[in-house]
Amino acid sequence: MNNLLKNLFILIFGALFLTCANQGFPPGGPEDRTPPSVVYAYPPSDTTNIPLDVQVVVEFSEAVNPRSCEDALFITPFPGENVKYKWRRDKRLTILFGKPLLKDRTYIITIGAGTKDRRNNMMDKSFTLAFSTGDVLDQGRLRGHVYGDRVEGAQIWAYDLNEIDVPNPAENFPLYVTQAGKDGTWAFTNMALSRYRLFAVMDRDFNNKYNAEYDLLGVAARDVTLDSLNSAVDKINFRIALEDTTPPMLSAARAPDERHVDLRFSEALRPDSLIDIENYVITGNADSLAVLNASIDISNAAVVHLTTSRQDSGKSYRVHVRHALDTSWHPLLADSSSAVFQGSGIPDTTRPTYIAMQPGDSSKFVFLDAPLHFFFSKAMNPEGIQKHLVVADTLGDTIVGKVSWPEKTHFYFTPVEKYKPETFYLVTLPVD
């Protein structure tokens, strides 16, 4: 009986102990948000006279996703296709080359910031290992920043212009590759002294080629020369965006009333030619409509508003646009430059409204000779505007200026003399 009670006490104590031991963090412990990093590399960085049959070893602070590392790993100069990766517990990587490395060359192995651990935490920045198979280690350096809506994982491609005159990222693999970090910063080290052209590419399918309208692209503002007098260049910045290769099209035309026609295009357009009324032809069965004004919608650059002579209700009209360019300078497709609409019988009774001014209301630090732009919903009478517009400082001293009309829904006021510095001005235009 005593032994039975003793065993029962041990079981109860054990259950209570286990219950208490389970208090604290939930199963699995606190969430791992620590990014992986490289803690060891062989050969050591910046070493020379490395054997041509070297096997490179890289060890991480924790286990990583091997695929993410291999996709973000770059070797320059390119050693050939037969590179193999051997992993040990997803933490230690050995790089095996299919053939001996070249003599007297500086090699750079970059493990990009796209490398992730098992919790999908990405490296804070790229890791670079440089070594030489000769006596000298190249010392050229480039640094900069990538800007855009999404920059994490963007690659920087550098082409040696002494080896290729006109590099094309859609066809040519670069000599040097690195990857921007989370904050968009990037750097090349141990580059040969030469002249380079640089691109920033978001290589979304990891095929080492730029694909227009799929990969994001940025181009450096100038080529960069590294020489003995200037072996380091900083502040090489990029802004990456999706390249537009599609020409614009006229998608539709609609008459909201008997005096107006709205044109909708497939994308935003440049205003250069679209405010010219000679750019539009509107024809019916045997006659035509006169175009009296044309303006781009201030809130949607893919929409153009036409003011016309009076339309016949229910009559079929065709509007043709002679010329238009999108923001990438692609011309309007010839076979998509016209559209059909039905004439409206609705009278034009809508009062015009003031839409916006540039610079905007209550703006500060305005240039002393800045023109003031005004936009309206409909074509306006220039004489009435010029007669009643008043620009004055807070003491009531008026400013003399010239009023110009690019088109009848938009005018701008240019001061004859500069505004006074650190002075508030009031612009008044009576509603009538």
N, C-alpha and C positions, 0 to 999 in steps of 0.2 A: 504493500500500500504506500509505504514511504517512497519507494522508487518511482511509483506511478505519479505521485504529487511532484516529485523532484523533476521528472521529465516534462510534466505539464508546465511547471514554472519556467523551465528553460525555453520551451516553445513560445510561451507568452512573452517572455523577455526579448526573445529573438524577434518576434513580430513587432513589438514596440520599437526596438532598436532600428529595424529596417524602415519603419514609418518615419522616424525622426531623421534618419540618414537621407531620405529622399527630399527633404526640404532644401530650398535654394533655387538655382537656375532650373528652368524646365528642361525636359530631356533634350540632349544634344548640346546644352550649354549656351552661352551668349552667342549672338549672331557674329560670324566672322566677317569683318569688313576691312581687314588688313590686306593691302595689295601684295602680291608676290614680288620678290626682288632677287637679283643675282648675288650670291654670296661667295662664289668661287669660280675661277676660270683658268683654264690652261690651254695654251701657254699664257703666262702673265702678260697683261696689256703693255704695249710699248717695248716689247723685247725684239731683238734682231737675231739674224742667223738661225732662224727656225728651220728644222729639217723639212724637205719637200714632201715627205710622207707623214707629216704630223697628223695626229688625231686630236681634234679640239674637244675639250670637255667643259661643260657649263653646268653648275649646280645652283638650284634655286632654294630660297628660304623655306619653301613648302611645295607640296605636289601641285603641278599645274596641268592644265588641259593640253596634251601634246599637240592636238590639231591646231589649236589657237596659236601655239608657239611656232609651229612649222609654217603656218600661213603668214606669220609676222617676222620671219627670220630671213635676213638678206645677207648675201656674201658677195663682196666686190674686191677685185675683179671677178666676174662670173666664172666659177671653176668648172662648168660643164653640167650636164644633166644627171650624171650618175652619183649624186650626193645622197648618202644614206644617213638616217637618224636612228640612233639606238638609245632607248630609254631604260632607266632603272628606277622602278617605283614612281614613275612620272615626276621625279625630282632631279635626277641626274641625266643629262643629255650628252651623248658622244656623237660628234659629227665626223663621218667617214667620207673621204674624197675618193671618187672613182679613179682618178689618175693623179700623178704627182703635181704639186703646185709649181708655178712658174718661178724661175730664179730671179733674185734681186727685185722682188715686188713687195709692196706694202699691201697686205690684205686687211680688210675690215669686215668683221662679222657684227651685224646689228640684230639684236633681239628687240623687236618693236614693242611699243606700249600696248599693242593689241593682245599680248599674252595674258591669259586669264588663269586664275586658280580654280579649284573645284567648286567654289562658291560664285564664280563669274566675276570676281574682283580683278580689274585690269591693273597692270603695272602703271605706276605714276609717270614714268618716262622710259624712253628707250635705253637699252644697255649697249655700249659699243666696245668691242674688243679689237684692238689693232696690233698687228705684229708684222715683221718683215722677214722674208727669206734671204735678204742680203744684209749688208752692213749699215744701210741707211733706212731710217723710218721717215716717211713723208709727214710734213707738219702743217699742211694747209688746213684752214678751218673756216667754216661758214655757219652762221646762226641766224635765226629769224623766228617768225610767228605766222601761224595760219589763222585766218579769220573766216567766219561764216556761221550759218545756222547750226551746222554740225561739223566739228573739226576732229573729234576724237577718232584716231585710226587713220587719218590722212597721211599719205606717203609723200615724201619729197624725192623727186627724181632729178639727178644731175647728169648732164651729158657733156662730155669733153668735146669741144668744138674743133679741136685739132684732129680728132678721130672721125667725126661726122659733121658735115657742114650744116645741114638743116635737119636736126633731129625731129622726129615725129613720134610723140608718145603713143599713138595708135599703132605704130609698127615697130619702133626701135626700143630695145630694152636698155635702160640707162646704165651708166658705169657705176654710179653711186646711188644707193637707196637708203633712206632712213624713214622713221615714222614719228609724227607729231605726238606729243603727250596730251594728257587730259586738258591742259590749259592752252594747247595750240603751239607751244614752243617746240623747236626742233634744232638739231645741230649736226653738222658733219665735222669729223676730225680726221687727221692723218690723210688728207687729200694731196694728190700730186699737184705741183704748181702748173697751172694751165688756165685756159679760158673756158668757162662753163655757162650753159643755159639750163635754167631750173624750172621745173613744173611742180605744182602740188596736185596730187591725184587721189581721189577717194576711190580706190580700186575695189569696188563692191563685190566683184566675183573672183577676186584674187587670181586673175589670169595674167598679170603683169603686162596688161595692155589697156590703154585708155579707150573706152567705148562711149562715143558721143551720145547724149541724151539718156545715159544710164549712170555713168560715173561722173562725179563732180570734178571740176578742173579749175586751177588757178595758174597764172603765168607770171613769173617775176617781171618787174618793170624794166629790167635791163639785164644784159649778160654780165657775168662777174669774172674778173681776172685775178688770179692768185700768182704773185711773183715774189722774188727775193726781197723786194722793198715793202710788199704788202701781202703777207701770207695769211691774213685773217680779215674777214669781212662780216660785219654784224648788221642787224636790222634789215634782213631780206624778207619782206613780208608778202603774203599771198592772201587773196580773198577767193575762196572756192565757191563755185555755183554750177548749176546744171546748164550745159551749153544748149542753146536753142538752134536747131538746124532745120526747123520746119518753116516754110514760107507761110505768110498770113493768107487768109481767105475771107471773103465777104460772106458771112453766114446767113444774114437775114436783113430784110428791110420792112418797116412798118410805119404807117401814117397814123399818128395819134389824133390829128385833126386836119382840117383842110389846108393848113398852111405849113405843116411840118412833116418831115420824114426822118425816122431814126434808123441809122445803119449800125448793125452789130457785126464786128469782125471776130475772127477766131482767137485773137490775142491783142495785147496792147500795141499801139502804133506810135510812130514818131509824128509830131504835129506839123513838121516842115511843109509838106505838100497838102495836108488834109484841110487846111483852112482856106485854100485857094478854091474859089467857086468854079473856076474853069476846069477843075479836076473832075467835075461831075457832069454827067449827061443823063437826063431823065426823059424818056420818050414814051408816048402812047401809041395808039394805032396809026394816027396820021399827023400828030402834032407832038409838042414837047412841053415840059414844065420848066420854067426859069428857076434857077437856083440863086437865091438872093443872099444867103449867108451859110457858112459852114463852121462848126465849132466842135472840138473834142470835149466830151463829158469830163469835167474836172475830177470826178470821183471814179471814173472808169475809162481808161484810155483806149479800151476796145470798142467804145461807142462814139459815133459821130452824129450830131444833130444838124439837119439841113432845114433851112427856111426856104419855102418855095412860093411860086405864084399859086393862085387858088386851084385846087384839084377838082376834078369831076367825081362826084360820089359814085363808088362802085366800079369805076373805070380801072382797067389793068394798066399799070405802068412798069417799066423796067428802068432801074437805075444802074448806071455803069460807072465804075471808078477807074480812072485812067492810070493812076499811080499811087502807091502807098508803100511804106517801109515799116517793118517792125523794129523793135528796139535793138535787134541784132543786125539791122541793115539788110534783112532779106526782103526782096520785092514781092509785091502781091502776085499770086498765081494768075496767069492770064485767063485760064479757063474757070477761075473762081472769083472774078472781079465784078460780077453783076448779079442782081437779084430782082425778083418781081414782087410788087406790092399792089394792094387795092387802094384807090383814091378814097379819101374820107369826106363825108358830108358834115362832119361835126364842126361848128364854128369855133374859131380861135378866140375864146373869151378869158383865157387864163392870164392873170396879171403877171408881169415879170417879177422875179424875186432876186434879191442880192444873195449870192452864194458865199463868197469868201474874198478876203484880201490877203495879199502876200507882200511884205511880211504881215503876220497875223496881228489881231488886236492885242494891245499891251506888250508888244515885242520890245525887247531891250537890246542894246549893243548893235543897233542898226547902222550900216555904213552911212556916212554923211552924204553920199551922193546916190543912195539906193533908190531905184524907181519903185513906185507903189503900184501893184497890179490889182485890178478889180475884175471879178467874174460875176456874170448874171445868168439867169436861167434861159433868157430869150434875147434875141437881137434887139438892141437899144437904139434910141435916137441920139447920135453923137452930139448934136447941137445942145440938147437939153442937159446932157451930162456936163459938158464943158462950161456951160453958163452957170451952173449951180454948185459945182464942186468947190469946196473950200478946204485948204490945208493951212493951219495956223498954229502958232505956239500958244502957250498958256496965257501970254500977255495980249493975245489977239492979233499979233503981227502975222500977216498972211505971207505965204510962200508962193512965189511965181514959178510956174512950171509949164512944161509942154505935155499935152495929152496926145497919145498915139493909140490907134486902133488896129491891132493885128487882124481882128475880125469883130463883128458887132456885138458879141457877147463878152468881150474882153478888151479892156483898155488899160493903159498904164500911164502914170503921171511921173515925169522926170523933172526934178527941181532944176531951175536955171542956175541957181547958186546953191552951194552945199548947206545942209542943215547945220544949226549951231550944235556944238558938242554938249553932251550931258543936258539936253533939253527935251521936254515932253512936247509932243505935237498931237493935235486933234484933227482928224479928217471928218468932214461933214458933207453928206449928200442928201438933200431933202427927199422924202419919199415920193413927192409928186413930180 
